[in-house]
Amino acid sequence: MTETDTGDRGGIDPLDQARIRVEYAVRLQASVRPEQAEVLLRQAEQLFSTHGSDGEAAVTWGSIADIGYQRGDYDEALRIRREVELPVYERLGDTRATALTWGRIADIAYDRGDDDEAATLRQQSLDAYQRLGDQDGIANAPGASPNSTSTATTTHPP
């Protein structure tokens, strides 16, 4: 491994290095350079994981899943969301991140034509936001209105 791979950069905290890579990757992705962004995100994820920052690693995996989703690789995005990202949030007890991830999995299900699964996942996400009393989450849950406590309908986000 090179010093870049291990994060050993002469006294700079490896987690700070990872955070810088994530920030740069976000800028690259926004400037339509997702391949370069993904490389940086994978490097950052490795640093986060190596140094025990599981939550930040999961968020980074979510960004990698976003890139896959944007390029139409729904299978890979779904795999990352279900098998990598979601279990970390559940283990950490991060209900809001779990609800957000369920919503993103629902988006993938919808795009794949599985409206029933999408509706179930959207409702699961909405229920979590309601348990948290998270009005922003409730308002932004696809198919829900801020005052809604009924089953969310399947609608694709704009």
N, C-alpha and C positions, 0 to 999 in steps of 0.2 A: 504494500500500500504506500501511496505517496503521502506527504504531509497534508495535502488537500483531502485525501480520503479519510484520514484518521482524525482530522480536526486539530492536529498539533501545529499551531501557528505561533510559536514563540510567546506564550503567555496570554494569548487571547482566549477567553473562555469558549470552549467548543459549542456550548449552547448559543452563545451570542453569534458565533460564526454561522450556525444553522439558521438562526433567525434572520441574519443578513441575507443568506442564500434564498430563504423563502421570500423575503421582500423583493429581492432582485427578480426572482422567478415570477412573482405576481406582475411586475412591470413588463417582463418579457412576454408573458401570456397576453397581457393587455395590448401589447404592440404586435400581436399576431406572430409570435415566435414560440409556439407551444412546445416544440421539440427541445429547444434549449431550456425552457422553463422546467420541463419534466426532468431533465438531467440534474438541474440544481435542486429540485424538490426531492429527488431520490437521494442525493448527497445529504441534504438537510435531514431527511427522515432517518438515514443511517446514524447521523450524529445524535439526533434526539433519542433514538432507541439505545444507542451505545451508552449514553449518559443518563438513562433512566427517566427521560421526560416523555412518558407514554402518551399523555394527552396531546402534547405538541406533535408527536409522531403521528397520532391518529388524524389530527387536523391536516397535517401534511399529506397523509395518504388520501384524505378527502379531496385535496387540491389535485392530486394525481388522478383520482377518479373523475374529477371535473374535466380534465384534459381529455381523458378517454371518451367521456360522454360527448364532449364537443366534437370530437372527430368521428363519432358514430360507433365507437367500440363499446356498445352497451354491455356485452358479456363481461368485459374486463372491468368496466365501471361498477357493474353489479357485484362482481366477485369482491372487489376491494371494499365496497360499502358493507356487504353482508359478512364477509369472512375476516376482514382486517379491521376496519374502522368501527363498526357497530359493537363488536365484542369488547373493545377497549372502553368505549363510553359506558357500556353496561357495567363492566367491572369497576370502573371509577365512580359509578353512581351518578353520572352526569345526564340527568333526565332531559334537559333542554337539548344537549347535543344529540342524544338518542332520538328525540322527537324530530329534530331537524334532519337527521340521517334517514329516518323512516320516510319522511317527506321526499327526500331525494331518491330513495329506492322506489317510491311510488311514481315519481316522474319517469324513471326508467321503465317500470312496468307498463305505464300508460303508453310510452313511445313504442314498446314492443307489442302493443295491442291487447294487453291483459288488463282490461278495465276492472274486472272484479278484484284482482289483487291490488290494483292501484287504489280502489275505493277503500278496501280494508286497511291498507297501510296509511292512507290519508286520515282515516278515522282514528287509528291507533296514535298517530302523530297529534291530532287535535285533542284526543283524550289526555295525552301527556301534558300538553300545554295548559289544558283546563285544570288538571291536578296541580300544576305549578302556579296557577293564577297568572300566567304570562299572557297579558292582553296583546302584546305585540305578536307573539307566536300564534295566538288564536286568530287575530286579525289577518295574519299573513299565511295561515294554513290554507292551501288550495281547496276551494270548494266550501269555505266556511265564512261566516260573517262574524263580526266582533261579538254579537249577542247570541250567536247560535250555540245550542247544546245538542242539536240533532245531528244525525249522520251526515257526514260530508259527502257531497256529490263529486263525481270524478270530472274535474275540469283541468285542462292542461294550463300550466302557468304561462303568462304572456312571454 
